[in-house]
């Protein structure tokens, strides 16, 4: 099989110390950050050269893999867990850190933040871009999901598809003042 390079190919940057160090800088125990790094690598290898996304959930205390969807056919520009996978996530008493990829290297989306805010068991969400970008999102307030949804609903009729982007930007500006979202680009 001949491998081709596309705009969605994983950058050689992900094989650098700087990329690895982005995971080491996460505010979690080292063994957990190492596991998040390993799962990110699995996901990037599986989606190299495609617009597909995959997801994994890592135990927030032990770093053990709780669930992933790499065994299922990937989806283009979206990902998520099925019922059985989500049940394992919800049953994890220690909480989880979600890890998934964005082939185009974009920062976390409206859906990423909404999901992280909707489930108390999700301690953080890590988004890795095929360009080597690493994003960390942690939501400290349960009202973030409803606030985000309310902003979206206010904007959807006038802004259409752009409403999610605008709602997220507004929330992030407000959340920074209230210190309820830890949103960082680590690399």
MIMIMAR-642070 format. One record per residue (C-alpha): x negated, y negated, z; residue number from 1; residue in one letter. Coordinates in steps of 0.25 Angstrom, whole numbers, plus 5000, padded with zeros to 4 digits. Layout:
REM residues N
<pt><u>X</u><v>Y</v><w>Z</w><resi>NUM</resi><resn>A</resn></pt>
...
END
This chain:
REM residues 187
<pt><u>5000</u><v>5000</v><w>5000</w><resi>1</resi><resn>X</resn></pt>
<pt><u>4995</u><v>4986</v><w>4996</w><resi>2</resi><resn>X</resn></pt>
<pt><u>4997</u><v>4976</v><w>5007</w><resi>3</resi><resn>X</resn></pt>
<pt><u>5000</u><v>4962</v><w>5002</w><resi>4</resi><resn>X</resn></pt>
<pt><u>4999</u><v>4949</v><w>5009</w><resi>5</resi><resn>X</resn></pt>
<pt><u>5012</u><v>4940</v><w>5010</w><resi>6</resi><resn>X</resn></pt>
<pt><u>5015</u><v>4928</v><w>5017</w><resi>7</resi><resn>X</resn></pt>
<pt><u>5021</u><v>4937</v><w>5028</w><resi>8</resi><resn>X</resn></pt>
<pt><u>5008</u><v>4945</v><w>5030</w><resi>9</resi><resn>X</resn></pt>
<pt><u>5002</u><v>4945</v><w>5044</w><resi>10</resi><resn>X</resn></pt>
<pt><u>4990</u><v>4935</v><w>5045</w><resi>11</resi><resn>X</resn></pt>
<pt><u>4976</u><v>4940</v><w>5048</w><resi>12</resi><resn>X</resn></pt>
<pt><u>4977</u><v>4930</v><w>5060</w><resi>13</resi><resn>X</resn></pt>
<pt><u>4985</u><v>4941</v><w>5068</w><resi>14</resi><resn>X</resn></pt>
<pt><u>4972</u><v>4949</v><w>5069</w><resi>15</resi><resn>X</resn></pt>
<pt><u>4964</u><v>4938</v><w>5076</w><resi>16</resi><resn>X</resn></pt>
<pt><u>4961</u><v>4936</v><w>5090</w><resi>17</resi><resn>X</resn></pt>
<pt><u>4969</u><v>4923</v><w>5090</w><resi>18</resi><resn>X</resn></pt>
<pt><u>4981</u><v>4930</v><w>5086</w><resi>19</resi><resn>X</resn></pt>
<pt><u>4979</u><v>4940</v><w>5098</w><resi>20</resi><resn>X</resn></pt>
<pt><u>4976</u><v>4929</v><w>5107</w><resi>21</resi><resn>X</resn></pt>
<pt><u>4990</u><v>4923</v><w>5105</w><resi>22</resi><resn>X</resn></pt>
<pt><u>4996</u><v>4935</v><w>5111</w><resi>23</resi><resn>X</resn></pt>
<pt><u>4986</u><v>4934</v><w>5123</w><resi>24</resi><resn>X</resn></pt>
<pt><u>4991</u><v>4920</v><w>5125</w><resi>25</resi><resn>X</resn></pt>
<pt><u>5005</u><v>4924</v><w>5128</w><resi>26</resi><resn>X</resn></pt>
<pt><u>5010</u><v>4922</v><w>5142</w><resi>27</resi><resn>X</resn></pt>
<pt><u>5012</u><v>4937</v><w>5145</w><resi>28</resi><resn>X</resn></pt>
<pt><u>5003</u><v>4948</v><w>5150</w><resi>29</resi><resn>X</resn></pt>
<pt><u>4991</u><v>4952</v><w>5141</w><resi>30</resi><resn>X</resn></pt>
<pt><u>4996</u><v>4967</v><w>5139</w><resi>31</resi><resn>X</resn></pt>
<pt><u>5010</u><v>4961</v><w>5135</w><resi>32</resi><resn>X</resn></pt>
<pt><u>5003</u><v>4951</v><w>5125</w><resi>33</resi><resn>X</resn></pt>
<pt><u>4994</u><v>4962</v><w>5119</w><resi>34</resi><resn>X</resn></pt>
<pt><u>5007</u><v>4970</v><w>5117</w><resi>35</resi><resn>X</resn></pt>
<pt><u>5014</u><v>4959</v><w>5110</w><resi>36</resi><resn>X</resn></pt>
<pt><u>5001</u><v>4957</v><w>5101</w><resi>37</resi><resn>X</resn></pt>
<pt><u>5002</u><v>4972</v><w>5098</w><resi>38</resi><resn>X</resn></pt>
<pt><u>5017</u><v>4971</v><w>5094</w><resi>39</resi><resn>X</resn></pt>
<pt><u>5014</u><v>4959</v><w>5086</w><resi>40</resi><resn>X</resn></pt>
<pt><u>5004</u><v>4966</v><w>5078</w><resi>41</resi><resn>X</resn></pt>
<pt><u>5013</u><v>4978</v><w>5076</w><resi>42</resi><resn>X</resn></pt>
<pt><u>5024</u><v>4968</v><w>5071</w><resi>43</resi><resn>X</resn></pt>
<pt><u>5014</u><v>4960</v><w>5062</w><resi>44</resi><resn>X</resn></pt>
<pt><u>5008</u><v>4973</v><w>5055</w><resi>45</resi><resn>X</resn></pt>
<pt><u>5023</u><v>4978</v><w>5053</w><resi>46</resi><resn>X</resn></pt>
<pt><u>5027</u><v>4966</v><w>5046</w><resi>47</resi><resn>X</resn></pt>
<pt><u>5015</u><v>4961</v><w>5039</w><resi>48</resi><resn>X</resn></pt>
<pt><u>5018</u><v>4955</v><w>5025</w><resi>49</resi><resn>X</resn></pt>
<pt><u>5033</u><v>4955</v><w>5027</w><resi>50</resi><resn>X</resn></pt>
<pt><u>5044</u><v>4946</v><w>5032</w><resi>51</resi><resn>X</resn></pt>
<pt><u>5048</u><v>4957</v><w>5042</w><resi>52</resi><resn>X</resn></pt>
<pt><u>5049</u><v>4955</v><w>5057</w><resi>53</resi><resn>X</resn></pt>
<pt><u>5048</u><v>4965</v><w>5069</w><resi>54</resi><resn>X</resn></pt>
<pt><u>5049</u><v>4964</v><w>5084</w><resi>55</resi><resn>X</resn></pt>
<pt><u>5043</u><v>4970</v><w>5096</w><resi>56</resi><resn>X</resn></pt>
<pt><u>5046</u><v>4969</v><w>5111</w><resi>57</resi><resn>X</resn></pt>
<pt><u>5035</u><v>4970</v><w>5121</w><resi>58</resi><resn>X</resn></pt>
<pt><u>5037</u><v>4972</v><w>5136</w><resi>59</resi><resn>X</resn></pt>
<pt><u>5034</u><v>4959</v><w>5143</w><resi>60</resi><resn>X</resn></pt>
<pt><u>5027</u><v>4966</v><w>5155</w><resi>61</resi><resn>X</resn></pt>
<pt><u>5020</u><v>4978</v><w>5149</w><resi>62</resi><resn>X</resn></pt>
<pt><u>5018</u><v>4975</v><w>5134</w><resi>63</resi><resn>X</resn></pt>
<pt><u>5025</u><v>4988</v><w>5130</w><resi>64</resi><resn>X</resn></pt>
<pt><u>5033</u><v>4988</v><w>5117</w><resi>65</resi><resn>X</resn></pt>
<pt><u>5048</u><v>4988</v><w>5121</w><resi>66</resi><resn>X</resn></pt>
<pt><u>5054</u><v>4988</v><w>5107</w><resi>67</resi><resn>X</resn></pt>
<pt><u>5050</u><v>4984</v><w>5092</w><resi>68</resi><resn>X</resn></pt>
<pt><u>5057</u><v>4985</v><w>5079</w><resi>69</resi><resn>X</resn></pt>
<pt><u>5045</u><v>4989</v><w>5070</w><resi>70</resi><resn>X</resn></pt>
<pt><u>5051</u><v>5003</v><w>5068</w><resi>71</resi><resn>X</resn></pt>
<pt><u>5063</u><v>4996</v><w>5061</w><resi>72</resi><resn>X</resn></pt>
<pt><u>5063</u><v>4990</v><w>5047</w><resi>73</resi><resn>X</resn></pt>
<pt><u>5059</u><v>4976</v><w>5048</w><resi>74</resi><resn>X</resn></pt>
<pt><u>5067</u><v>4964</v><w>5046</w><resi>75</resi><resn>X</resn></pt>
<pt><u>5064</u><v>4952</v><w>5037</w><resi>76</resi><resn>X</resn></pt>
<pt><u>5061</u><v>4939</v><w>5045</w><resi>77</resi><resn>X</resn></pt>
<pt><u>5069</u><v>4944</v><w>5058</w><resi>78</resi><resn>X</resn></pt>
<pt><u>5068</u><v>4955</v><w>5068</w><resi>79</resi><resn>X</resn></pt>
<pt><u>5075</u><v>4960</v><w>5080</w><resi>80</resi><resn>X</resn></pt>
<pt><u>5077</u><v>4973</v><w>5089</w><resi>81</resi><resn>X</resn></pt>
<pt><u>5088</u><v>4983</v><w>5087</w><resi>82</resi><resn>X</resn></pt>
<pt><u>5097</u><v>4987</v><w>5098</w><resi>83</resi><resn>X</resn></pt>
<pt><u>5088</u><v>4998</v><w>5104</w><resi>84</resi><resn>X</resn></pt>
<pt><u>5076</u><v>4989</v><w>5103</w><resi>85</resi><resn>X</resn></pt>
<pt><u>5083</u><v>4977</v><w>5110</w><resi>86</resi><resn>X</resn></pt>
<pt><u>5088</u><v>4987</v><w>5121</w><resi>87</resi><resn>X</resn></pt>
<pt><u>5073</u><v>4990</v><w>5124</w><resi>88</resi><resn>X</resn></pt>
<pt><u>5070</u><v>4975</v><w>5124</w><resi>89</resi><resn>X</resn></pt>
<pt><u>5082</u><v>4972</v><w>5134</w><resi>90</resi><resn>X</resn></pt>
<pt><u>5078</u><v>4984</v><w>5143</w><resi>91</resi><resn>X</resn></pt>
<pt><u>5064</u><v>4980</v><w>5145</w><resi>92</resi><resn>X</resn></pt>
<pt><u>5064</u><v>4975</v><w>5159</w><resi>93</resi><resn>X</resn></pt>
<pt><u>5051</u><v>4967</v><w>5158</w><resi>94</resi><resn>X</resn></pt>
<pt><u>5056</u><v>4959</v><w>5146</w><resi>95</resi><resn>X</resn></pt>
<pt><u>5050</u><v>4959</v><w>5132</w><resi>96</resi><resn>X</resn></pt>
<pt><u>5041</u><v>4950</v><w>5123</w><resi>97</resi><resn>X</resn></pt>
<pt><u>5047</u><v>4951</v><w>5108</w><resi>98</resi><resn>X</resn></pt>
<pt><u>5036</u><v>4951</v><w>5097</w><resi>99</resi><resn>X</resn></pt>
<pt><u>5040</u><v>4949</v><w>5082</w><resi>100</resi><resn>X</resn></pt>
<pt><u>5034</u><v>4943</v><w>5070</w><resi>101</resi><resn>X</resn></pt>
<pt><u>5038</u><v>4931</v><w>5061</w><resi>102</resi><resn>X</resn></pt>
<pt><u>5032</u><v>4934</v><w>5047</w><resi>103</resi><resn>X</resn></pt>
<pt><u>5032</u><v>4920</v><w>5043</w><resi>104</resi><resn>X</resn></pt>
<pt><u>5025</u><v>4916</v><w>5056</w><resi>105</resi><resn>X</resn></pt>
<pt><u>5036</u><v>4907</v><w>5061</w><resi>106</resi><resn>X</resn></pt>
<pt><u>5038</u><v>4904</v><w>5075</w><resi>107</resi><resn>X</resn></pt>
<pt><u>5049</u><v>4911</v><w>5084</w><resi>108</resi><resn>X</resn></pt>
<pt><u>5062</u><v>4908</v><w>5078</w><resi>109</resi><resn>X</resn></pt>
<pt><u>5076</u><v>4905</v><w>5084</w><resi>110</resi><resn>X</resn></pt>
<pt><u>5079</u><v>4919</v><w>5085</w><resi>111</resi><resn>X</resn></pt>
<pt><u>5066</u><v>4923</v><w>5092</w><resi>112</resi><resn>X</resn></pt>
<pt><u>5069</u><v>4912</v><w>5103</w><resi>113</resi><resn>X</resn></pt>
<pt><u>5083</u><v>4916</v><w>5104</w><resi>114</resi><resn>X</resn></pt>
<pt><u>5080</u><v>4930</v><w>5106</w><resi>115</resi><resn>X</resn></pt>
<pt><u>5069</u><v>4928</v><w>5116</w><resi>116</resi><resn>X</resn></pt>
<pt><u>5079</u><v>4918</v><w>5124</w><resi>117</resi><resn>X</resn></pt>
<pt><u>5091</u><v>4928</v><w>5123</w><resi>118</resi><resn>X</resn></pt>
<pt><u>5085</u><v>4940</v><w>5130</w><resi>119</resi><resn>X</resn></pt>
<pt><u>5079</u><v>4938</v><w>5144</w><resi>120</resi><resn>X</resn></pt>
<pt><u>5070</u><v>4951</v><w>5142</w><resi>121</resi><resn>X</resn></pt>
<pt><u>5063</u><v>4944</v><w>5130</w><resi>122</resi><resn>X</resn></pt>
<pt><u>5051</u><v>4937</v><w>5137</w><resi>123</resi><resn>X</resn></pt>
<pt><u>5045</u><v>4931</v><w>5125</w><resi>124</resi><resn>X</resn></pt>
<pt><u>5045</u><v>4933</v><w>5110</w><resi>125</resi><resn>X</resn></pt>
<pt><u>5032</u><v>4933</v><w>5102</w><resi>126</resi><resn>X</resn></pt>
<pt><u>5032</u><v>4930</v><w>5087</w><resi>127</resi><resn>X</resn></pt>
<pt><u>5021</u><v>4933</v><w>5078</w><resi>128</resi><resn>X</resn></pt>
<pt><u>5019</u><v>4927</v><w>5064</w><resi>129</resi><resn>X</resn></pt>
<pt><u>5012</u><v>4934</v><w>5053</w><resi>130</resi><resn>X</resn></pt>
<pt><u>5004</u><v>4922</v><w>5052</w><resi>131</resi><resn>X</resn></pt>
<pt><u>4998</u><v>4925</v><w>5066</w><resi>132</resi><resn>X</resn></pt>
<pt><u>5007</u><v>4916</v><w>5074</w><resi>133</resi><resn>X</resn></pt>
<pt><u>5011</u><v>4920</v><w>5088</w><resi>134</resi><resn>X</resn></pt>
<pt><u>5023</u><v>4914</v><w>5095</w><resi>135</resi><resn>X</resn></pt>
<pt><u>5028</u><v>4916</v><w>5109</w><resi>136</resi><resn>X</resn></pt>
<pt><u>5042</u><v>4912</v><w>5114</w><resi>137</resi><resn>X</resn></pt>
<pt><u>5047</u><v>4914</v><w>5128</w><resi>138</resi><resn>X</resn></pt>
<pt><u>5060</u><v>4909</v><w>5133</w><resi>139</resi><resn>X</resn></pt>
<pt><u>5062</u><v>4906</v><w>5147</w><resi>140</resi><resn>X</resn></pt>
<pt><u>5076</u><v>4901</v><w>5148</w><resi>141</resi><resn>X</resn></pt>
<pt><u>5089</u><v>4910</v><w>5145</w><resi>142</resi><resn>X</resn></pt>
<pt><u>5096</u><v>4898</v><w>5139</w><resi>143</resi><resn>X</resn></pt>
<pt><u>5087</u><v>4896</v><w>5127</w><resi>144</resi><resn>X</resn></pt>
<pt><u>5095</u><v>4906</v><w>5119</w><resi>145</resi><resn>X</resn></pt>
<pt><u>5108</u><v>4899</v><w>5121</w><resi>146</resi><resn>X</resn></pt>
<pt><u>5101</u><v>4885</v><w>5119</w><resi>147</resi><resn>X</resn></pt>
<pt><u>5095</u><v>4890</v><w>5106</w><resi>148</resi><resn>X</resn></pt>
<pt><u>5108</u><v>4896</v><w>5101</w><resi>149</resi><resn>X</resn></pt>
<pt><u>5116</u><v>4883</v><w>5105</w><resi>150</resi><resn>X</resn></pt>
<pt><u>5106</u><v>4874</v><w>5097</w><resi>151</resi><resn>X</resn></pt>
<pt><u>5107</u><v>4884</v><w>5085</w><resi>152</resi><resn>X</resn></pt>
<pt><u>5122</u><v>4883</v><w>5085</w><resi>153</resi><resn>X</resn></pt>
<pt><u>5122</u><v>4868</v><w>5086</w><resi>154</resi><resn>X</resn></pt>
<pt><u>5113</u><v>4868</v><w>5073</w><resi>155</resi><resn>X</resn></pt>
<pt><u>5117</u><v>4879</v><w>5065</w><resi>156</resi><resn>X</resn></pt>
<pt><u>5128</u><v>4872</v><w>5057</w><resi>157</resi><resn>X</resn></pt>
<pt><u>5120</u><v>4860</v><w>5053</w><resi>158</resi><resn>X</resn></pt>
<pt><u>5106</u><v>4867</v><w>5051</w><resi>159</resi><resn>X</resn></pt>
<pt><u>5110</u><v>4881</v><w>5047</w><resi>160</resi><resn>X</resn></pt>
<pt><u>5098</u><v>4890</v><w>5046</w><resi>161</resi><resn>X</resn></pt>
<pt><u>5089</u><v>4879</v><w>5052</w><resi>162</resi><resn>X</resn></pt>
<pt><u>5097</u><v>4879</v><w>5065</w><resi>163</resi><resn>X</resn></pt>
<pt><u>5089</u><v>4890</v><w>5072</w><resi>164</resi><resn>X</resn></pt>
<pt><u>5076</u><v>4883</v><w>5069</w><resi>165</resi><resn>X</resn></pt>
<pt><u>5081</u><v>4870</v><w>5074</w><resi>166</resi><resn>X</resn></pt>
<pt><u>5088</u><v>4876</v><w>5086</w><resi>167</resi><resn>X</resn></pt>
<pt><u>5075</u><v>4883</v><w>5090</w><resi>168</resi><resn>X</resn></pt>
<pt><u>5067</u><v>4870</v><w>5088</w><resi>169</resi><resn>X</resn></pt>
<pt><u>5076</u><v>4862</v><w>5097</w><resi>170</resi><resn>X</resn></pt>
<pt><u>5076</u><v>4873</v><w>5108</w><resi>171</resi><resn>X</resn></pt>
<pt><u>5061</u><v>4873</v><w>5108</w><resi>172</resi><resn>X</resn></pt>
<pt><u>5060</u><v>4858</v><w>5109</w><resi>173</resi><resn>X</resn></pt>
<pt><u>5070</u><v>4859</v><w>5121</w><resi>174</resi><resn>X</resn></pt>
<pt><u>5064</u><v>4872</v><w>5127</w><resi>175</resi><resn>X</resn></pt>
<pt><u>5050</u><v>4866</v><w>5127</w><resi>176</resi><resn>X</resn></pt>
<pt><u>5055</u><v>4855</v><w>5136</w><resi>177</resi><resn>X</resn></pt>
<pt><u>5062</u><v>4865</v><w>5146</w><resi>178</resi><resn>X</resn></pt>
<pt><u>5051</u><v>4875</v><w>5145</w><resi>179</resi><resn>X</resn></pt>
<pt><u>5060</u><v>4887</v><w>5142</w><resi>180</resi><resn>X</resn></pt>
<pt><u>5053</u><v>4892</v><w>5129</w><resi>181</resi><resn>X</resn></pt>
<pt><u>5039</u><v>4896</v><w>5128</w><resi>182</resi><resn>X</resn></pt>
<pt><u>5036</u><v>4895</v><w>5113</w><resi>183</resi><resn>X</resn></pt>
<pt><u>5022</u><v>4896</v><w>5109</w><resi>184</resi><resn>X</resn></pt>
<pt><u>5014</u><v>4898</v><w>5096</w><resi>185</resi><resn>X</resn></pt>
<pt><u>5002</u><v>4907</v><w>5101</w><resi>186</resi><resn>X</resn></pt>
<pt><u>4995</u><v>4907</v><w>5088</w><resi>187</resi><resn>X</resn></pt>
END
